[in-house]
Amino acid sequence: MILANNVMIDSYRQGAPGTGGSFPEGSIIVKIGYSAVKSESFAAALVPGVLKRVEFIIKDSARFPATNGWGYARFCL
């Protein structure tokens, strides 16, 4: 799953980054990674199984100047 805050979603809807624009300060993305498991009720489908990792990506140029303003965190289980 990939989740985002309203700052990121609004910027994406306006065309960033495909139109050459960048994501603004305060943009946040959260990625949640699960193992894939076959669905018990629909054999052709895969559903989330065991939680494997959670990742955060945050745009804050004051806190993360060395990485073009992006901060990264990954928690593996």
Rosetta blueprint (number, residue, H / E / L):
1 M L
2 I E
3 L E
4 A E
5 N L
6 N H
7 V H
8 M H
9 I H
10 D H
11 S H
12 Y H
13 R H
14 Q L
15 G L
16 A L
17 P L
18 G L
19 T L
20 G L
21 G L
22 S L
23 F L
24 P L
25 E L
26 G L
27 S L
28 I E
29 I E
30 V E
31 K E
32 I E
33 G E
34 Y E
35 S E
36 A E
37 V E
38 K E
39 S L
40 E L
41 S L
42 F L
43 A L
44 A L
45 A L
46 L E
47 V E
48 P E
49 G E
50 V E
51 L E
52 K E
53 R E
54 V E
55 E E
56 F E
57 I E
58 I E
59 K E
60 D L
61 S L
62 A L
63 R L
64 F L
65 P H
66 A H
67 T H
68 N L
69 G L
70 W E
71 G E
72 Y E
73 A E
74 R E
75 F E
76 C E
77 L L
